[in-house]
Amino acid sequence: MIIRRIEKEDNQRIASLIRAPFDEYNMEKRHTVYDDDATNHQYEVFEACPLSVLWVAEEQGTVIGSCGVYPTAGLPTGWCEIVKFYVDQNERGKGTGGILFEKALQSAVVLGYHTAYLETFPEFAGAVKMYERLGFRRIDHQVGASGHTATSIWMTKALRTVTFYDDALRWKVLASENLIHRPHLDAYKEKVQLPDGTVYDEFYHLHFSPVVCIVAETTDGKLILERQYRHAVQDILTEIPAGIVEKGEEPLKAAQRELEEETGYVGGEWHSLSVEYAQGGVQDNKMYGFYAKGVEPTGKRHLDTTEDISVYLINKEEVLGMLMNGEIMQAPLATPLWKYFALYTDLL
């Protein structure tokens, strides 16, 4: 038996697996996954959502089960739903279901969810016992907007093993002096008090404008990388397109503008990848990462006076190799690239 991601050719078989138990137990079909049209197109459903996955079990070329993770509409932030958990009638009791379900739970953790939720029926009593054994607890109401209102059992499980207690960690600012005020940059000298009462008279805090960076993929599947001189480190670095968010500008608009100005590429489908602090120890600005799929070279480059940027189109396998080898040395620019490879490719 092998466990793999769903493929488009699996759609019909998966739909049959999902509907079979409803016929087997003569269950209510209205307002369930049985009469949901999306059941016929599970590959497309999961392909369209990068923070989801549907695993299938295959035995000698035949799909015998499935189980997945999906951020169902209406769920609280950080929650996912364990979905499409079905096993062929002739394969039940052989351990296939347990393997699939635990694979889905592991994926939910890796995808960043802190709570798993599921909906089911009393007829699936064997599965309910497994859920309880794995730490799921019943709740008294449905959560989210799956549209499957005929379900009558709802359960949740906490996925994280640690709780953060942060209240005692915050510093107090006792005084602040603006030392430098320039476009896109302010430097402050601050007097701060730590939680243990210790006072430091000189803590330097830098304020920069927000920054955007773009993982841009061309219509033929290549990634856009840049090479440019960075004077602070006196070296030529390999980077993805990036730039400053102007005052009053939305990060997405800034990213689209910067991509065109630096590379001449425009268009495509845009997705948010990451929001992170560039260097939280001394800076307060955020960096917004985006993935632009299917961009084309139909715009016009417009470089700043200090910019001399060489643009390269590189196969994504080579870019991943450059990441692995440490050739992309701008740490904040590496984060959206890693996330792109994890969510939008199978290379990891």
MOLIN-V860551 format. One record per pair of residues at least 24 apart in sequence whose ideal C-beta (glycine too) atoms are under 8 Angstrom apart, sorted by the first residue. I is the first residue (numbers start at 1). J is the second residue. If there is no record, write none. Layout:
i: {I;I}
j: {J;J}
This chain:
i: {1;1;1;1;1;1;2;2;3;3;3;3;3;3;3;4;4;4;5;5;5;5;5;6;6;6;6;6;6;6;6;7;8;8;10;10;10;10;11;11;11;11;11;12;13;13;14;14;14;14;14;14;14;15;15;15;17;17;17;17;17;17;17;18;18;18;20;20;20;21;21;21;21;24;25;27;27;28;30;31;31;31;31;32;32;32;33;33;36;36;42;42;45;46;50;50;50;51;51;51;51;52;52;53;53;53;54;54;55;55;55;55;57;57;57;57;57;59;64;64;64;65;65;65;65;66;67;67;67;67;67;68;69;69;69;69;69;69;71;72;72;72;72;73;73;73;74;74;74;74;75;75;75;76;76;78;78;78;78;79;79;79;79;79;79;79;79;80;80;80;80;80;80;81;81;81;81;81;81;82;82;82;82;83;85;85;92;97;97;98;101;101;102;105;105;105;108;109;109;113;114;114;114;115;115;115;115;116;116;116;117;117;117;117;117;118;118;118;119;119;119;119;119;120;120;120;121;121;121;121;122;122;128;128;131;131;168;169;170;171;174;176;184;184;184;185;204;205;205;205;206;206;206;207;207;207;208;208;208;208;209;209;209;209;209;210;210;210;210;210;210;210;210;211;211;211;211;211;211;211;211;211;211;212;212;212;212;212;212;212;212;212;212;212;212;213;213;213;213;213;213;213;213;213;213;213;214;214;214;214;214;214;214;214;214;214;215;215;215;215;215;215;215;215;215;216;216;216;216;216;216;216;216;217;217;217;217;217;217;217;218;218;218;218;218;218;219;219;219;221;221;222;222;222;222;223;223;223;223;223;224;224;224;224;224;224;224;225;225;225;225;226;226;226;226;226;226;227;227;227;228;228;228;228;229;237;237;238;238;238;238;239;239;239;240;240;240;242;242;245;251;251;252;252;254;255;255;255;256;259;259;260;260;260;260;261;261;261;262;262;262;262;262;263;263;263;263;264;264;264;264;264;264;265;265;265;265;265;265;266;266;266;266;267;267;267;267;268;268;268;268;268;269;269;273;273;273;273;274;274;274;276;276;278;279;287;289;289;289;290;291;291;291;293;316;316;316;317;320;320;320}
j: {57;58;59;64;96;99;57;58;55;56;57;58;99;100;103;55;56;58;53;54;55;56;346;42;43;46;54;55;56;66;68;43;43;44;42;43;56;63;40;41;42;43;44;40;62;63;39;42;54;56;63;66;84;39;40;42;63;64;65;66;86;87;88;66;84;86;86;88;89;86;89;123;124;89;123;121;123;150;150;147;148;149;150;148;150;151;84;148;147;148;66;84;70;70;271;343;344;80;111;112;343;80;111;104;107;111;83;84;100;103;104;107;87;91;96;99;100;91;88;91;96;91;96;97;100;100;97;100;101;103;104;104;104;107;108;111;113;116;113;117;144;145;146;144;145;146;143;144;145;146;117;143;144;115;143;112;113;114;115;113;114;115;116;117;143;144;156;108;111;113;115;116;117;116;117;118;119;144;146;108;116;117;118;118;118;127;126;127;130;130;130;134;134;134;157;159;159;159;160;159;158;159;160;156;157;158;159;156;157;159;143;144;154;155;156;154;155;156;146;148;151;153;154;151;153;155;150;151;152;153;152;153;153;155;155;157;195;195;195;195;199;205;208;209;244;209;282;282;283;284;282;283;284;283;284;285;278;283;284;285;244;245;246;247;285;244;245;251;254;285;286;287;288;242;243;244;245;278;285;286;287;288;332;242;243;244;245;251;254;255;258;287;288;289;290;240;241;242;255;287;288;289;290;332;333;336;240;241;242;255;258;259;289;290;291;292;240;273;289;290;291;292;336;337;340;240;241;259;263;265;268;292;295;268;291;292;293;294;295;316;265;294;295;296;297;313;294;295;296;315;316;313;314;315;316;313;314;315;316;319;259;263;265;295;311;312;313;311;312;314;319;262;263;309;310;311;312;309;310;312;307;308;309;310;308;329;330;322;327;328;329;328;330;333;333;336;337;287;333;288;288;290;288;290;288;288;290;292;292;292;295;299;300;301;302;301;302;303;301;303;307;309;311;297;301;309;311;297;298;299;300;301;311;292;295;296;297;298;299;295;296;298;299;294;295;296;298;292;293;294;295;296;293;294;336;339;340;343;335;336;339;332;335;332;332;332;335;336;339;336;336;340;344;344;341;345;347;347;345;347;348}
